[in-house]
Amino acid sequence: MFFFVFLEANSTVILFFFQFANIVFLGLFSFFLLTDLHPLGEKGAPSIVEIFTWIYTITSVIEEMRQVSNFLV
């Protein structure tokens, strides 16, 4: 709990973590596109990198929609 209160007080630390998470996501997404992108049904089950990429993308879109809805209210 104290860690979250500390992070809330220091917004530069939070921004650093978000930037770092975005850089990691871009690296994984690039890796996925360059090495693991196959048409559906060709290779069977999706890889772990593909699953992580989809989850991160969907949660990012949901978060952006939440921020827009809070801004409009």
WOPE-V501415 format. One record per run of one state. SS is the DSSP state (helix for helix, strand for strand, loop for the rest). FROM is the first residue (numbers start at 0). LEN is the number of residues. If there is no record, write none. Layout:
# WOPE-V501415
ss=SS from=FROM len=LEN
ss=SS from=FROM len=LEN
This chain:
# WOPE-V501415
ss=loop from=0 len=1
ss=helix from=1 len=8
ss=loop from=9 len=1
ss=helix from=10 len=25
ss=loop from=35 len=12
ss=helix from=47 len=25
ss=loop from=72 len=1
